[in-house]
Amino acid sequence: MITLKSAKEIDKIRKAGKIVSEVLDVLKRRIDPGVRTIELDVLAERLIKAAGARPSFKGFDGYQYSICTSVNHQLAHGIPGSYVLQDGDLISIDIGAAYDGYHADSAWTFPVGKASPAGRRLMKATEDALYQGIARAKPGAHLSDISHAVQTCSESYGFSVVHELTGHGIGRSLHEDPEVPNFGEAGHGPLLVPGMVLAIEPLVNEGSRSIWIVEDDDWTIETEDGKLCAHDEHTLVITENGNEILTKQ
């Protein structure tokens, strides 16, 4: 069931989104060759708590960390640990914060040092796909208009979109209805109306769209062919005139 948010609820999500965007901005400036991914997690948790919020991910379905750090062929849910970032890596950081009981969620893919031309092109495609999807998020549109825009943009670059992972509604719970797929035909699904809060998140692969879950940790999702991937995400609310991005950096 899709729940519309009141102005007071949206304000709480907006405050959570501001915390998420500010912490993500600090993490971006700490990404350098030689940094361990666990260092980013420790910093993120400290900053989220200092801002009066709590990490949305920590404890969610048993997850033990405050952010996800997915590197190169890791698409999502990468676990922070001893991995040392290398020049040329791509790292996506997925982060959520809960403020006064309401969540906001965002992710961004960053280069470590100097990214390869292929890596830069993949990051640009994923960012473009995100904003193409956001541009369709307005009253009177169908949910699948977002999905179709994300898929069309990603594939125009020659990349593939993952079908198994989706965006989602968000608010009092981290994941709420509706799911927001990154593929599909336009003109289907629920109509978008003011008060709907969505997390739109393209997950784009350089090669095949096939993915698998690493058995050793049962969390990390990787590309099956070992090629690069990227993941960007914003939380937004549908407004009378369009939408407002609540996690804008």
C-alpha positions in Angstrom: 0.0 0.0 0.0 1.4 3.4 -1.0 1.2 5.9 1.8 1.1 9.7 1.1 3.1 11.8 3.5 1.9 14.9 5.3 3.8 18.1 5.3 5.1 17.4 8.8 6.3 13.9 7.6 7.9 15.4 4.5 9.8 17.9 6.6 11.3 15.1 8.8 12.3 13.2 5.6 13.8 16.5 4.3 15.9 16.9 7.5 17.0 13.2 7.2 17.9 13.9 3.5 20.0 16.9 4.4 22.0 14.8 6.9 22.5 12.1 4.2 23.7 14.6 1.6 26.0 16.4 4.0 27.6 13.2 5.2 27.9 11.9 1.7 29.7 15.1 0.7 32.2 14.6 3.5 32.8 11.0 2.5 33.4 12.0 -1.1 36.3 14.2 0.0 37.8 11.3 2.0 37.9 8.9 -0.9 41.5 8.5 -1.9 43.9 5.6 -2.8 45.0 3.9 0.4 41.8 4.5 2.4 40.1 1.4 3.8 36.4 1.1 3.2 35.8 0.5 7.0 37.2 3.9 7.7 34.4 5.5 5.6 31.8 3.5 7.5 33.2 4.6 10.9 33.2 8.2 9.8 29.7 8.0 8.4 28.2 6.6 11.6 29.9 9.2 13.7 28.6 12.1 11.5 25.1 10.7 11.3 24.8 10.4 15.0 26.4 13.8 15.6 23.7 15.3 13.4 21.0 13.9 15.7 20.0 11.0 13.5 20.7 7.3 13.3 22.1 5.1 10.5 19.2 3.6 8.7 21.1 0.6 7.5 22.6 -0.5 10.8 20.5 -3.4 12.1 18.3 -3.5 8.9 17.7 -7.2 8.2 20.8 -7.9 10.4 23.2 -5.7 8.5 26.0 -4.6 10.8 27.3 -1.4 9.2 26.1 2.2 8.6 26.8 2.4 4.8 27.4 0.0 1.9 30.7 0.3 0.0 30.6 -1.4 -3.4 33.8 -1.3 -5.5 34.2 -1.9 -9.2 32.2 -5.0 -10.1 30.3 -4.9 -6.8 26.9 -3.5 -7.6 25.3 -3.0 -4.2 25.3 -4.0 -0.6 29.1 -4.2 -0.4 30.3 -4.6 3.2 32.9 -2.1 4.5 36.1 -3.8 5.7 39.8 -4.1 5.1 39.7 -3.4 1.4 42.2 -0.6 0.5 41.0 1.7 -2.3 43.2 1.7 -5.4 43.8 4.4 -7.9 41.2 3.9 -10.7 38.6 2.1 -8.6 35.0 3.1 -8.7 33.2 3.0 -5.4 29.5 3.5 -4.8 28.5 4.6 -1.3 24.9 3.8 -0.3 23.8 5.7 2.8 20.6 6.2 4.8 19.7 8.2 7.9 16.6 8.2 10.1 15.6 11.5 11.7 12.8 11.5 14.3 11.5 8.2 12.9 11.7 9.0 9.1 14.3 7.8 6.6 16.1 9.3 3.6 18.3 7.2 1.3 20.9 8.1 -1.3 23.8 6.5 -3.2 26.5 7.8 -5.4 29.4 6.3 -7.4 32.7 8.1 -7.1 36.1 7.7 -8.7 39.1 6.8 -6.6 42.0 9.0 -7.9 41.7 9.0 -11.7 39.0 6.8 -13.2 39.4 5.1 -16.6 37.5 6.5 -19.6 35.2 3.5 -19.4 34.6 4.2 -15.7 33.9 7.9 -16.3 31.4 7.1 -19.1 29.6 4.6 -16.9 29.3 7.1 -14.0 28.0 9.7 -16.4 25.4 7.3 -17.9 24.2 6.4 -14.4 23.9 10.0 -13.3 22.1 10.9 -16.5 19.7 7.9 -16.0 18.9 9.1 -12.5 18.1 12.6 -13.5 16.1 11.4 -16.6 14.0 9.3 -14.2 13.6 12.2 -11.8 12.4 14.4 -14.6 9.5 12.0 -15.2 8.5 12.0 -11.5 5.6 14.5 -11.5 1.9 14.5 -10.8 -0.2 12.7 -13.4 2.7 10.5 -14.7 2.7 6.8 -14.3 5.3 5.1 -12.1 6.7 3.2 -15.1 7.4 6.5 -16.8 10.4 6.8 -14.4 11.4 3.2 -15.1 11.3 3.6 -18.9 13.3 6.8 -18.7 16.0 5.1 -16.7 16.2 2.1 -19.0 16.2 4.2 -22.2 18.9 6.5 -21.0 21.2 3.7 -19.7 20.8 1.6 -22.8 21.5 4.6 -25.1 25.0 4.5 -23.7 25.3 0.8 -24.5 24.9 -0.3 -20.9 22.4 -2.6 -19.2 20.1 -2.0 -16.3 19.6 -4.6 -13.5 16.1 -6.0 -13.2 16.3 -7.7 -9.8 17.0 -4.6 -7.7 14.7 -1.6 -7.7 14.1 1.8 -6.1 11.3 2.0 -3.6 9.0 4.1 -1.5 10.5 5.5 1.7 9.3 7.2 4.9 8.6 5.7 8.3 10.2 2.5 6.9 13.4 2.4 4.9 11.7 0.3 2.2 8.0 1.0 1.5 5.6 0.5 -1.5 5.9 1.0 -4.4 8.8 -0.7 -5.9 10.4 1.6 -8.6 12.0 -0.7 -11.3 14.7 0.6 -13.6 13.1 -1.0 -16.7 9.7 -1.3 -18.4 7.3 0.4 -20.8 6.0 3.8 -20.0 2.3 4.4 -19.1 1.9 1.7 -16.5 1.6 1.4 -12.8 0.2 3.8 -10.2 -0.3 7.4 -11.0 2.1 9.8 -9.2 0.4 12.2 -6.9 1.7 14.9 -4.4 2.9 13.4 -1.1 4.4 10.3 -2.6 8.1 9.9 -1.5 10.3 7.7 -3.7 13.9 6.6 -3.8 14.9 6.4 -7.4 18.1 4.4 -8.0 19.5 3.3 -11.3 21.8 0.3 -11.1 23.7 0.1 -14.3 26.2 -2.6 -15.6 28.9 -2.1 -18.1 28.2 -5.5 -19.6 25.5 -8.1 -19.0 22.7 -7.2 -16.6 23.2 -10.6 -14.8 24.2 -10.4 -11.1 24.9 -12.8 -8.2 25.2 -12.6 -4.5 28.5 -13.4 -2.9 28.0 -16.6 -0.9 30.8 -15.7 1.6 28.9 -12.8 3.1 25.3 -13.3 1.7 25.1 -9.5 1.2 27.4 -8.2 -1.6 25.9 -8.2 -5.1 28.3 -8.4 -8.0 28.1 -8.4 -11.8 28.2 -12.0 -13.0 30.7 -11.1 -15.8 33.0 -9.2 -13.5 32.6 -5.9 -15.4 32.2 -2.5 -13.9 28.9 -1.2 -12.5 27.5 2.0 -10.9 24.7 2.9 -8.6 23.2 6.4 -8.0 20.1 7.3 -5.9 18.1 10.2 -4.6 15.1 10.4 -2.4 12.4 12.8 -3.6 8.8 13.9 -3.0 6.2 14.4 -5.6 4.9 18.0 -5.3 2.0 19.9 -6.9 4.4 21.3 -9.6 6.8 18.4 -10.1 9.2 17.0 -7.4 11.7 18.1 -4.8 14.9 16.1 -4.4 15.4 15.7 -0.6 18.9 14.3 -0.8 20.4 16.8 -3.2 24.1 17.4 -2.6 
